[in-house]
Amino acid sequence: MYQRALPFGTPRPSSHLPLPVSTFYPPTMTLSLSTVWAQQDRFVADMHVFADEVRALGYDAIEISHLTPAAPFERLLTRHGVRISSIHAPAPLARDATDRSNSSLNLASTDDAERRAAIEYTKGSIDHTRKSGGAVLEPP
């Protein structure tokens, strides 16, 4: 069984000598569970159930996938007690008038309209990451 690292800045115990006592542990690792795992019937109705399961399984946070539709996405953002570690761009999942998903848009497309749409969806993911307190925006 692994032990979690001490919080950043915690001095190493003297039992770790010959390292100087003033040597600090690196930042702790955050264990996140992706909402890809939440694509199950038992979580579809209420993503708070998924968030409770994340905590019960011992994870620290949730990583929101680009496959997460808007309603479950918004529901996760209102869950207190489980933080959002990252959001994949573009999230939440959306479809345009032709039923094309925003995750299929190319940021480097030579088609001006597609590229602009991809940029706007990615900007939205950046805003959601900032508002949720997430530390990472995963690239498309």
Rosetta constraint file for C-alpha pairs under 8 A:
AtomPair CA 4 CA 28 HARMONIC 7.46 0.50
AtomPair CA 5 CA 25 HARMONIC 7.47 0.50
AtomPair CA 5 CA 27 HARMONIC 7.99 0.50
AtomPair CA 5 CA 28 HARMONIC 5.56 0.50
AtomPair CA 5 CA 29 HARMONIC 7.63 0.50
AtomPair CA 6 CA 10 HARMONIC 6.21 0.50
AtomPair CA 6 CA 25 HARMONIC 6.84 0.50
AtomPair CA 6 CA 28 HARMONIC 6.74 0.50
AtomPair CA 7 CA 25 HARMONIC 7.39 0.50
AtomPair CA 7 CA 27 HARMONIC 6.40 0.50
AtomPair CA 7 CA 28 HARMONIC 5.94 0.50
AtomPair CA 8 CA 24 HARMONIC 7.09 0.50
AtomPair CA 8 CA 25 HARMONIC 5.81 0.50
AtomPair CA 8 CA 26 HARMONIC 5.68 0.50
AtomPair CA 8 CA 27 HARMONIC 4.54 0.50
AtomPair CA 8 CA 28 HARMONIC 6.44 0.50
AtomPair CA 9 CA 24 HARMONIC 5.33 0.50
AtomPair CA 9 CA 25 HARMONIC 6.24 0.50
AtomPair CA 9 CA 26 HARMONIC 7.53 0.50
AtomPair CA 9 CA 27 HARMONIC 7.87 0.50
AtomPair CA 10 CA 24 HARMONIC 5.80 0.50
AtomPair CA 10 CA 25 HARMONIC 6.17 0.50
AtomPair CA 11 CA 21 HARMONIC 6.40 0.50
AtomPair CA 11 CA 22 HARMONIC 5.81 0.50
AtomPair CA 11 CA 23 HARMONIC 6.05 0.50
AtomPair CA 11 CA 24 HARMONIC 4.90 0.50
AtomPair CA 11 CA 25 HARMONIC 6.70 0.50
AtomPair CA 12 CA 16 HARMONIC 6.64 0.50
AtomPair CA 12 CA 21 HARMONIC 5.90 0.50
AtomPair CA 12 CA 22 HARMONIC 7.12 0.50
AtomPair CA 12 CA 23 HARMONIC 6.20 0.50
AtomPair CA 12 CA 24 HARMONIC 5.99 0.50
AtomPair CA 12 CA 25 HARMONIC 6.54 0.50
AtomPair CA 13 CA 21 HARMONIC 6.71 0.50
AtomPair CA 14 CA 20 HARMONIC 7.99 0.50
AtomPair CA 14 CA 21 HARMONIC 5.81 0.50
AtomPair CA 17 CA 21 HARMONIC 7.29 0.50
AtomPair CA 19 CA 23 HARMONIC 6.82 0.50
AtomPair CA 30 CA 59 HARMONIC 7.96 0.50
AtomPair CA 30 CA 60 HARMONIC 5.98 0.50
AtomPair CA 30 CA 61 HARMONIC 7.09 0.50
AtomPair CA 30 CA 85 HARMONIC 7.82 0.50
AtomPair CA 31 CA 59 HARMONIC 5.28 0.50
AtomPair CA 31 CA 60 HARMONIC 5.26 0.50
AtomPair CA 31 CA 61 HARMONIC 6.38 0.50
AtomPair CA 32 CA 59 HARMONIC 5.67 0.50
AtomPair CA 32 CA 60 HARMONIC 5.83 0.50
AtomPair CA 32 CA 61 HARMONIC 4.55 0.50
AtomPair CA 32 CA 62 HARMONIC 4.96 0.50
AtomPair CA 32 CA 63 HARMONIC 5.85 0.50
AtomPair CA 32 CA 85 HARMONIC 6.81 0.50
AtomPair CA 33 CA 37 HARMONIC 7.46 0.50
AtomPair CA 33 CA 54 HARMONIC 6.75 0.50
AtomPair CA 33 CA 59 HARMONIC 6.60 0.50
AtomPair CA 33 CA 61 HARMONIC 6.59 0.50
AtomPair CA 33 CA 62 HARMONIC 5.05 0.50
AtomPair CA 33 CA 63 HARMONIC 5.81 0.50
AtomPair CA 34 CA 38 HARMONIC 7.49 0.50
AtomPair CA 34 CA 62 HARMONIC 5.86 0.50
AtomPair CA 34 CA 63 HARMONIC 4.53 0.50
AtomPair CA 34 CA 64 HARMONIC 5.87 0.50
AtomPair CA 34 CA 65 HARMONIC 6.37 0.50
AtomPair CA 35 CA 39 HARMONIC 6.91 0.50
AtomPair CA 35 CA 62 HARMONIC 7.06 0.50
AtomPair CA 35 CA 63 HARMONIC 6.30 0.50
AtomPair CA 35 CA 64 HARMONIC 5.29 0.50
AtomPair CA 35 CA 65 HARMONIC 5.57 0.50
AtomPair CA 35 CA 68 HARMONIC 6.94 0.50
AtomPair CA 36 CA 64 HARMONIC 7.87 0.50
AtomPair CA 36 CA 65 HARMONIC 6.12 0.50
AtomPair CA 36 CA 67 HARMONIC 7.16 0.50
AtomPair CA 36 CA 68 HARMONIC 7.73 0.50
AtomPair CA 38 CA 43 HARMONIC 5.86 0.50
AtomPair CA 38 CA 44 HARMONIC 7.48 0.50
AtomPair CA 38 CA 47 HARMONIC 7.83 0.50
AtomPair CA 38 CA 50 HARMONIC 6.41 0.50
AtomPair CA 39 CA 43 HARMONIC 7.00 0.50
AtomPair CA 39 CA 44 HARMONIC 6.92 0.50
AtomPair CA 40 CA 44 HARMONIC 6.43 0.50
AtomPair CA 41 CA 45 HARMONIC 7.65 0.50
AtomPair CA 43 CA 47 HARMONIC 5.56 0.50
AtomPair CA 43 CA 49 HARMONIC 6.14 0.50
AtomPair CA 43 CA 50 HARMONIC 5.67 0.50
AtomPair CA 44 CA 72 HARMONIC 7.56 0.50
AtomPair CA 46 CA 50 HARMONIC 7.38 0.50
AtomPair CA 46 CA 72 HARMONIC 7.10 0.50
AtomPair CA 46 CA 75 HARMONIC 7.59 0.50
AtomPair CA 47 CA 51 HARMONIC 6.30 0.50
AtomPair CA 47 CA 72 HARMONIC 5.78 0.50
AtomPair CA 47 CA 75 HARMONIC 6.24 0.50
AtomPair CA 47 CA 76 HARMONIC 6.01 0.50
AtomPair CA 48 CA 52 HARMONIC 6.15 0.50
AtomPair CA 48 CA 75 HARMONIC 7.07 0.50
AtomPair CA 48 CA 76 HARMONIC 6.55 0.50
AtomPair CA 48 CA 79 HARMONIC 6.41 0.50
AtomPair CA 49 CA 53 HARMONIC 6.24 0.50
AtomPair CA 50 CA 54 HARMONIC 6.16 0.50
AtomPair CA 51 CA 55 HARMONIC 6.46 0.50
AtomPair CA 51 CA 62 HARMONIC 7.61 0.50
AtomPair CA 51 CA 76 HARMONIC 7.42 0.50
AtomPair CA 51 CA 79 HARMONIC 7.29 0.50
AtomPair CA 51 CA 82 HARMONIC 6.56 0.50
AtomPair CA 52 CA 56 HARMONIC 6.16 0.50
AtomPair CA 53 CA 57 HARMONIC 6.05 0.50
AtomPair CA 54 CA 58 HARMONIC 6.56 0.50
AtomPair CA 54 CA 59 HARMONIC 5.54 0.50
AtomPair CA 54 CA 60 HARMONIC 7.72 0.50
AtomPair CA 54 CA 61 HARMONIC 7.40 0.50
AtomPair CA 54 CA 62 HARMONIC 7.40 0.50
AtomPair CA 54 CA 82 HARMONIC 7.89 0.50
AtomPair CA 55 CA 59 HARMONIC 5.54 0.50
AtomPair CA 55 CA 60 HARMONIC 6.87 0.50
AtomPair CA 55 CA 61 HARMONIC 7.94 0.50
AtomPair CA 55 CA 82 HARMONIC 6.96 0.50
AtomPair CA 60 CA 82 HARMONIC 6.77 0.50
AtomPair CA 60 CA 83 HARMONIC 7.19 0.50
AtomPair CA 61 CA 82 HARMONIC 5.46 0.50
AtomPair CA 61 CA 83 HARMONIC 4.85 0.50
AtomPair CA 61 CA 84 HARMONIC 5.45 0.50
AtomPair CA 61 CA 85 HARMONIC 5.65 0.50
AtomPair CA 62 CA 82 HARMONIC 7.03 0.50
AtomPair CA 62 CA 83 HARMONIC 6.33 0.50
AtomPair CA 62 CA 84 HARMONIC 4.86 0.50
AtomPair CA 62 CA 85 HARMONIC 5.79 0.50
AtomPair CA 62 CA 86 HARMONIC 7.22 0.50
AtomPair CA 63 CA 84 HARMONIC 6.03 0.50
AtomPair CA 63 CA 85 HARMONIC 5.55 0.50
AtomPair CA 63 CA 86 HARMONIC 4.84 0.50
AtomPair CA 63 CA 87 HARMONIC 5.84 0.50
AtomPair CA 63 CA 88 HARMONIC 7.70 0.50
AtomPair CA 64 CA 68 HARMONIC 6.91 0.50
AtomPair CA 64 CA 73 HARMONIC 7.59 0.50
AtomPair CA 64 CA 84 HARMONIC 7.37 0.50
AtomPair CA 64 CA 86 HARMONIC 6.27 0.50
AtomPair CA 64 CA 87 HARMONIC 4.71 0.50
AtomPair CA 64 CA 88 HARMONIC 6.13 0.50
AtomPair CA 64 CA 91 HARMONIC 7.68 0.50
AtomPair CA 65 CA 87 HARMONIC 6.30 0.50
AtomPair CA 65 CA 88 HARMONIC 5.17 0.50
AtomPair CA 65 CA 89 HARMONIC 7.97 0.50
AtomPair CA 65 CA 91 HARMONIC 6.88 0.50
AtomPair CA 65 CA 92 HARMONIC 7.91 0.50
AtomPair CA 66 CA 87 HARMONIC 7.49 0.50
AtomPair CA 66 CA 88 HARMONIC 5.11 0.50
AtomPair CA 66 CA 89 HARMONIC 5.94 0.50
AtomPair CA 66 CA 90 HARMONIC 5.55 0.50
AtomPair CA 66 CA 91 HARMONIC 4.55 0.50
AtomPair CA 66 CA 92 HARMONIC 5.91 0.50
AtomPair CA 66 CA 93 HARMONIC 5.79 0.50
AtomPair CA 66 CA 103 HARMONIC 6.73 0.50
AtomPair CA 67 CA 91 HARMONIC 7.23 0.50
AtomPair CA 67 CA 92 HARMONIC 7.04 0.50
AtomPair CA 67 CA 93 HARMONIC 5.45 0.50
AtomPair CA 67 CA 103 HARMONIC 7.91 0.50
AtomPair CA 68 CA 72 HARMONIC 6.63 0.50
AtomPair CA 68 CA 73 HARMONIC 5.92 0.50
AtomPair CA 68 CA 91 HARMONIC 6.83 0.50
AtomPair CA 68 CA 92 HARMONIC 5.53 0.50
AtomPair CA 68 CA 93 HARMONIC 5.50 0.50
AtomPair CA 69 CA 73 HARMONIC 6.00 0.50
AtomPair CA 69 CA 91 HARMONIC 7.83 0.50
AtomPair CA 69 CA 92 HARMONIC 5.33 0.50
AtomPair CA 69 CA 93 HARMONIC 4.61 0.50
AtomPair CA 69 CA 94 HARMONIC 6.79 0.50
AtomPair CA 70 CA 74 HARMONIC 6.05 0.50
AtomPair CA 70 CA 91 HARMONIC 7.98 0.50
AtomPair CA 70 CA 92 HARMONIC 5.08 0.50
AtomPair CA 70 CA 93 HARMONIC 6.20 0.50
AtomPair CA 70 CA 94 HARMONIC 7.18 0.50
AtomPair CA 71 CA 75 HARMONIC 6.18 0.50
AtomPair CA 72 CA 76 HARMONIC 6.19 0.50
AtomPair CA 73 CA 77 HARMONIC 6.53 0.50
AtomPair CA 73 CA 92 HARMONIC 6.09 0.50
AtomPair CA 74 CA 78 HARMONIC 6.72 0.50
AtomPair CA 75 CA 79 HARMONIC 6.84 0.50
AtomPair CA 77 CA 84 HARMONIC 7.79 0.50
AtomPair CA 77 CA 132 HARMONIC 6.39 0.50
AtomPair CA 83 CA 132 HARMONIC 7.90 0.50
AtomPair CA 83 CA 133 HARMONIC 7.62 0.50
AtomPair CA 83 CA 134 HARMONIC 7.54 0.50
AtomPair CA 84 CA 132 HARMONIC 6.43 0.50
AtomPair CA 84 CA 133 HARMONIC 6.76 0.50
AtomPair CA 84 CA 134 HARMONIC 5.19 0.50
AtomPair CA 85 CA 133 HARMONIC 7.67 0.50
AtomPair CA 85 CA 134 HARMONIC 4.66 0.50
AtomPair CA 85 CA 135 HARMONIC 5.74 0.50
AtomPair CA 85 CA 136 HARMONIC 6.54 0.50
AtomPair CA 86 CA 129 HARMONIC 6.81 0.50
AtomPair CA 86 CA 134 HARMONIC 5.12 0.50
AtomPair CA 86 CA 135 HARMONIC 5.99 0.50
AtomPair CA 86 CA 136 HARMONIC 4.62 0.50
AtomPair CA 86 CA 137 HARMONIC 5.57 0.50
AtomPair CA 86 CA 138 HARMONIC 6.71 0.50
AtomPair CA 87 CA 91 HARMONIC 6.86 0.50
AtomPair CA 87 CA 125 HARMONIC 6.93 0.50
AtomPair CA 87 CA 128 HARMONIC 7.85 0.50
AtomPair CA 87 CA 129 HARMONIC 6.09 0.50
AtomPair CA 87 CA 134 HARMONIC 7.22 0.50
AtomPair CA 87 CA 136 HARMONIC 6.71 0.50
AtomPair CA 87 CA 137 HARMONIC 5.18 0.50
AtomPair CA 87 CA 138 HARMONIC 5.97 0.50
AtomPair CA 88 CA 125 HARMONIC 7.36 0.50
AtomPair CA 88 CA 137 HARMONIC 5.81 0.50
AtomPair CA 88 CA 138 HARMONIC 4.39 0.50
AtomPair CA 88 CA 139 HARMONIC 6.25 0.50
AtomPair CA 88 CA 140 HARMONIC 6.66 0.50
AtomPair CA 89 CA 103 HARMONIC 7.74 0.50
AtomPair CA 89 CA 121 HARMONIC 7.55 0.50
AtomPair CA 89 CA 122 HARMONIC 5.50 0.50
AtomPair CA 89 CA 125 HARMONIC 5.52 0.50
AtomPair CA 89 CA 126 HARMONIC 7.78 0.50
AtomPair CA 89 CA 137 HARMONIC 6.62 0.50
AtomPair CA 89 CA 138 HARMONIC 5.88 0.50
AtomPair CA 89 CA 139 HARMONIC 5.59 0.50
AtomPair CA 89 CA 140 HARMONIC 5.11 0.50
AtomPair CA 90 CA 102 HARMONIC 6.60 0.50
AtomPair CA 90 CA 103 HARMONIC 5.94 0.50
AtomPair CA 90 CA 118 HARMONIC 7.83 0.50
AtomPair CA 90 CA 121 HARMONIC 5.53 0.50
AtomPair CA 90 CA 122 HARMONIC 5.10 0.50
AtomPair CA 90 CA 124 HARMONIC 7.56 0.50
AtomPair CA 90 CA 125 HARMONIC 5.65 0.50
AtomPair CA 90 CA 140 HARMONIC 6.48 0.50
AtomPair CA 91 CA 121 HARMONIC 7.46 0.50
AtomPair CA 91 CA 122 HARMONIC 7.75 0.50
AtomPair CA 91 CA 124 HARMONIC 7.70 0.50
AtomPair CA 91 CA 125 HARMONIC 5.54 0.50
AtomPair CA 92 CA 125 HARMONIC 7.51 0.50
AtomPair CA 93 CA 101 HARMONIC 6.85 0.50
AtomPair CA 93 CA 102 HARMONIC 6.41 0.50
AtomPair CA 93 CA 103 HARMONIC 7.03 0.50
AtomPair CA 94 CA 101 HARMONIC 5.64 0.50
AtomPair CA 94 CA 102 HARMONIC 5.52 0.50
AtomPair CA 95 CA 99 HARMONIC 5.14 0.50
AtomPair CA 95 CA 100 HARMONIC 5.21 0.50
AtomPair CA 95 CA 101 HARMONIC 4.35 0.50
AtomPair CA 95 CA 102 HARMONIC 5.91 0.50
AtomPair CA 96 CA 100 HARMONIC 5.47 0.50
AtomPair CA 96 CA 101 HARMONIC 6.58 0.50
AtomPair CA 96 CA 102 HARMONIC 7.36 0.50
AtomPair CA 100 CA 104 HARMONIC 7.12 0.50
AtomPair CA 101 CA 105 HARMONIC 7.37 0.50
AtomPair CA 102 CA 118 HARMONIC 6.97 0.50
AtomPair CA 102 CA 121 HARMONIC 7.09 0.50
AtomPair CA 103 CA 140 HARMONIC 7.22 0.50
AtomPair CA 105 CA 109 HARMONIC 7.94 0.50
AtomPair CA 105 CA 114 HARMONIC 6.20 0.50
AtomPair CA 105 CA 115 HARMONIC 7.17 0.50
AtomPair CA 105 CA 117 HARMONIC 7.40 0.50
AtomPair CA 105 CA 118 HARMONIC 5.34 0.50
AtomPair CA 106 CA 114 HARMONIC 6.76 0.50
AtomPair CA 106 CA 115 HARMONIC 6.03 0.50
AtomPair CA 106 CA 118 HARMONIC 6.06 0.50
AtomPair CA 107 CA 114 HARMONIC 7.71 0.50
AtomPair CA 107 CA 115 HARMONIC 5.02 0.50
AtomPair CA 107 CA 116 HARMONIC 7.70 0.50
AtomPair CA 107 CA 118 HARMONIC 5.28 0.50
AtomPair CA 107 CA 119 HARMONIC 6.18 0.50
AtomPair CA 108 CA 115 HARMONIC 6.20 0.50
AtomPair CA 109 CA 114 HARMONIC 6.47 0.50
AtomPair CA 109 CA 115 HARMONIC 5.21 0.50
AtomPair CA 110 CA 115 HARMONIC 7.14 0.50
AtomPair CA 111 CA 115 HARMONIC 6.19 0.50
AtomPair CA 112 CA 116 HARMONIC 6.09 0.50
AtomPair CA 113 CA 117 HARMONIC 6.15 0.50
AtomPair CA 114 CA 118 HARMONIC 6.13 0.50
AtomPair CA 115 CA 119 HARMONIC 6.19 0.50
AtomPair CA 116 CA 120 HARMONIC 6.24 0.50
AtomPair CA 117 CA 121 HARMONIC 6.24 0.50
AtomPair CA 118 CA 122 HARMONIC 6.14 0.50
AtomPair CA 119 CA 123 HARMONIC 6.11 0.50
AtomPair CA 120 CA 124 HARMONIC 6.28 0.50
AtomPair CA 121 CA 125 HARMONIC 6.42 0.50
AtomPair CA 122 CA 126 HARMONIC 6.29 0.50
AtomPair CA 123 CA 127 HARMONIC 6.29 0.50
AtomPair CA 124 CA 128 HARMONIC 6.22 0.50
AtomPair CA 125 CA 129 HARMONIC 6.08 0.50
AtomPair CA 125 CA 137 HARMONIC 7.41 0.50
AtomPair CA 126 CA 130 HARMONIC 6.28 0.50
AtomPair CA 126 CA 137 HARMONIC 6.57 0.50
AtomPair CA 127 CA 131 HARMONIC 6.16 0.50
AtomPair CA 128 CA 132 HARMONIC 5.97 0.50
AtomPair CA 129 CA 133 HARMONIC 6.19 0.50
AtomPair CA 129 CA 134 HARMONIC 4.96 0.50
AtomPair CA 129 CA 135 HARMONIC 7.20 0.50
AtomPair CA 129 CA 136 HARMONIC 7.21 0.50
AtomPair CA 129 CA 137 HARMONIC 6.55 0.50
AtomPair CA 130 CA 134 HARMONIC 6.15 0.50
AtomPair CA 130 CA 135 HARMONIC 7.79 0.50
